[in-house]
């Protein structure tokens, strides 16, 4: 089996233990700021701009579920 890892060069991926392990495998570099390669980023961006401070986790979950159901398909494409 051939494994290929992608990494974004963020802090967890640059830790010495990670780098030592990755010396023995093929690694594809991956931009950590590339929404065109990671479509879910468009969705998170849309949610991030609409979410309001929540009193507790249950309220936050309710807000996110409501926003998710009502996501604009045009804006997420």
N, C-alpha and C positions, 0 to 999 in steps of 0.2 A: 504494500500500500504506500502511495506517495502522499505526503502531507505538505501543504503549502500554507504558511502563515502570512497574514497581512498585519502590519502594525502602523500606527499613526504617529509614532514618535512622541506620544504623550508620556508623562512622568511614569506611570506604571509599566509602560513598555520599555522604558529606558533604564530601569533598575538594573544593577549589576547582575543579580541572579537571573533576570530575564535575558540580558545580553549574553551571559555565559551559555545559557541553554540554546539560544538562537544561533550561536556560532555553528551548531551542528545540523541545522535545518535550512532549507531554502526559505527566504523571507522576501515578500513583496512589500515595498514601501507603499504607504497609503496616506494620502493627505487627511489631516484631522479637520480640515475646513473645506470640504468638497461636497456640498449638498447635491450637486448633480450626480455624484456617484453614490450618494446615500439618501434616497428619496424620503425616508422617514424624517430627515432633518427639516423638510418643509412643513411637515405636520407638527413637529415639536415647536417650530418657530411660531406657527399660527396659534397653537395652544398657549405658548408662553406669553404672547401678547394679550390674550383674553382672560387668563386666569387671575383671580383676585385673592388677596390674603384670606386664609381660612381659619376658623376658630379651632378646628381639630381635623384629624385625618379623615373621619367619616364625611365631613363637609367637603373637604378637598376631593375625595373620591367622587362624590356626587357631582361636583362642578366639572371634573374631568370627564365623567361619563356623559354629562349633558353636552359639553363642548364636542366630544368625540362623535356623538350621534349627529350633531348639527354641523359638522365640518363642511366647508365649501369644497366641492369636488374640483372646481376650476382652479382654486388657489393651491390645491395640493398636487396638481399634476405637473 
